[in-house]
């Protein structure tokens, strides 16, 4: 199959692209290679993907309506995995327009082109952030998702509603996946676990929000990729939504202790109040996804952190030339 992966130089997009290539699909990856976090990391992900003859990269901003139309006209993908987005809850407080342009305008452009070129299936990334401050754990698809506490969460809920409307109006096969705190090798430096690793390694104190009274459903990247591909291969008759998480809620202090243990160092903890836009606890009910495609996460938090730290040590210690993104 010819599969378009948006955000292919991003964390999840990189791993999904590699898995598609490994099973023999042709992958066209697009990414705008912005500088929200280290572009060099994105460059290395892209470089690794381009070592496979089945991969082609196009530098493209999904918010560029004309460029998106020209791209679909030229490449005509059969399947689309839409992972490009402006990520990060806290950054949405500083730069809200970036979220509107990428997550709203960009998503409409993806929907329009998928409709115009009758793609077989569109799988898109949503987020656990849509649940807002819900205290009922685990989060179920039957729970309310109309009270997000961040602009990022609001844009992701808007994506779900937009996808539902396009599916209803144009019989577009769509499936949304609400990701729960995905982590692992080649991850995003803006996420807490990566920042904690940096601080521990450099001997800097770390800010522990809500005085440590937080829990997260940390989902290892390999489990996420397995779920994404299983869903992609099953074309729905109606618009679908699923949670994709580990189904286990890990207390923040234990999570930090795991990082310290694997890195072989300890650092000072600075206990602070909750940040605006954050939620206290998350945990995914994935029973619907298990029934649909047999999804069952396999990676414990202990094993996942060990694998991340093994990669992290290689990434931070090896000498790497800067990779400058091209315009192609």
N, C-alpha and C positions, 0 to 999 in steps of 0.2 A: 504494500500500500504506500501511497505518497502522503506523508503526514506533515502538516505544518505545526511546528511548536513555536508559539510566541514566547518571548522571554527566554530564548534558548541558552543565552550566556548567563542566565540567572541560576540560582542554586537548584531549585526543583527542576527547572527547564533543562539544565545540563544533564541531570541524572535521568530524567525521562527520555531525553534524546539518545543517550547512550544505550538505554535498555531497548528502545525501538530499533536502533541500528544493530544491536546484538542479535535480535531475532529476525533481521533481514529486511526491515522496512526501509524505504527511502525517506529521509528527513530533510525538510527545509526549515532552517531556524532563522527567526528574525529577532532582533533586539536593537534598541537604540543606544546601548552601551553608555548610559548616562553615568554621572559621577556621584550618585547618591551614596555609594560606597566604593572602595578601591577598584578602579577600572582595570588595574593590573590583574586582579583575581578573575574578573570577567574575561579578560584577554586570554588567560591560561585555560579557562574552561573552553573557550571557543577554539583555541589551538588544539586541544585534545580531541574535540569533536571533529575538526577538519582533517584529522589523521585517517578518518574513515572515508572511503570513497563514496559511500552512500549518503554523505552529509553535504549540504550546501548552505552557506550562510549569506544572509542579506541584511545589511544594516538599515533598519527601518523603524520609524516611530509610528506606533499604531494609531496615534492621534492625528496623523497626517492622512486625511481622507483620500486625497487624490493618489498618493503613493500606495495606499492600501488597495485601491481599485486597480491600479496598474499591476501590482504584485499578483493579485488573484487572477487577473486576466492572463498573465504570462504563465503562472505556475499551476493553477487549478488543482489545489490539494483535494484529496478525497476525504481526509479526516483532519480535524483541527483540535489541538490541545492548547487551550489559551491560558497561559501562565504569566504573561506580561502584565505588570501592574506597578503602581507606586505603592510600595510596601511601607510598613512601620506605623504603629499607632501614634507614637510621640511626635514624629516628624510632621504628622498631619496638623499639629497645633501651630507649627512654624510656617508651613508652605501648603495651605489648603488647595491652592489652584493647581498644584501638581497632581493632586488626587482627582480633581474634576477632569483635567485634561486626559490623564491616562486611564483612570478607572471608569469614567463615565463616557466621555467622548470617544476614547479608544475602544471601549467595549461595544458601543453602538456601531462603530466602524467594522469591528469583527463580526457582529451579528448581521449587518447589512451584506457584507461580502459572502458570508456563509449562506445567507438566503439567496443572493443573486446567483451564486455558482452551485447551489444545491449540494452542499457537502453532505456526506453520509452521516456524520455525527460530530457534534461540537461538545467537547468536554472542557469545562472552565473551572477556574479556581475561585472558590469563595473562602470564607474564614469563620472560625469559631467566634470572632469578634461580633458577629451578628447577634449573638445571644445577650450581649450587654452585661448587666449586673445580675443575671439570673443566678439564684442560689440553689436551684434544684439540680443536684448532681446525680447521675451523669446528664449532660445536655442531650435532650431528645429532639428529634425532628418535629415532634408534636408541641414543643415548647414555643412560647412567643419569641419572635425575632424582630420586633418592631420598636425596640427601645435601645438602640446602640448608644454607647457612651463615647464614641470617637467618630470623627469624620471618616476615617478608614473603614470602620465597621458599617457606617451608613452607606458608603459607596458599594461595599460588597453585598449588602442586602438589596440595594438598588439593582445590582447586576442580576441577582436571582429573579427579581420581578420582571426585569427587561427580558431576560431569557425565556421566562414563562410566557410572556406576551408574544414574542416572536414564534415560539413553538406553537402557540394556539392559532396565531394568524396565518402562519406560512408553513405549518407542518414541519418545522425544522427540528430534527432530533437533537435534544440538548440534555446534558447531565451536569449538574453542579456538585462540587466537592468542597465541603467545609473543612479545611485543613486545621489541625490542632498542633501548634508550635512544633513545626518540623525542624529537625536538627540533624547534624552529621557532617562527615567530611565534605569539603568544598562549600561549607555553609556561609551564611551572610555575616560579615563582621559587625553589622549594626544590631544583631540579636544578642540577648543577655548572655547566653552561654559562651559566645565568642568573646564578648567584652570581659566577662569574668576570667576567661582563660588568659587574655592579654594582661589583665591587672595582676593575676596571681603570678604569672611568669615574670612580670616586671617589678613585682614587690610593691605594687600600689594598693591602697585600700579600695574596697568595693562598696558601692551603695546597695544595701539590702532593703528593698521597699516593703512598706507596710510592716516594718520591724520584723521581717521574716515570716509573717503570717500569710503566706501565699502558697498556692498549689497549682501545678500545671500538668496538663496531659502532654508530655513530650513524646513526639512521634518520630521514630527513626526513619531516615530518608528511604532506605530500601523497602520498608513496609509501605510507605506512601507510593513509591513507584509501582510496586506490585498491584496496589489498589487502582491506581490510575490506568494502567494497561488493561486490567481485567474489565474495568468499566468501559474503556474505549472500545473494546472488542464486542460489546453487547449494545446494539442500537435500540434505543427505547421508542415505544410507540407514543408515549406521553412525556412531558418534561419531568425530570427526576432530580432529586437532591439527596445527598448522603453526607453524614459525618465520616471523616477519616482520621482516626486517632489511635492511640495505644490502648485506650479504655482504662488506663491507670493514672491516678493523680499523684504526683510526686511533690512532697513538701520542699520548698525552696532551700531551707538550710541543708537538707540531705543532698540535694542536687549540687550545691556549692562544695560540700564536703567530698563528693565523688570527684569533682574536678580537681580539688586540691590533692586528693589521694593519687589520681592518675598522673598529675603534673609533678608530684613529689615536693610540693611547696605549700606553705600556708601564708595567708595574708590577713590584714585587719579587716573587720567587717564594720561598716558604718551604717547603723540602723536608722532609716529615715521613713517619713510618711509615704503613703501611697501617692503615685503620680497621677495627674489628670489623664483620663482616658483609659487607665489600666483597670483590669478586673481582678478580683481576689483569687478565685478558683476556676479551673476549667477541667472538664472530664467528658469524654465522648462516649455516647451510646452508639455503637456501630452495628447493632443487631440487624438493621435494615440492609446494610451493605453486606453483611455476612450472608443473609438469606439470598441476596441478589447475585453475588459473584463468589461467595465463599471466602470473603475477606477475613483474615485472622492475623493480626499483628504478632510477629514472632520475636522481636528484639527487645530485651529487657533494658531498662535505663542504665544498668551497670555495664552491660555489653556495649550499648550504643555510645556511652561516654568514653569508654576505653578505645573504641574505634575512632571516635572523633579526635581524641587527644593524640593518638598515634599519627594521624594525618596532620594535625595541627603542629606537632613538633617538626615534622618534615617541612611543612610549609614555611614556618617561621625561621628555621635554622639553615635551610639551603639557600644558596646564592642564586638569584634569578635576575635576568635582564628585564628591563621594563618592556612591556608589550604595548605598543601604541595602536589603538583601534584604527582601522582603515575605514573609508567611506563606502566600501562595496558591500 
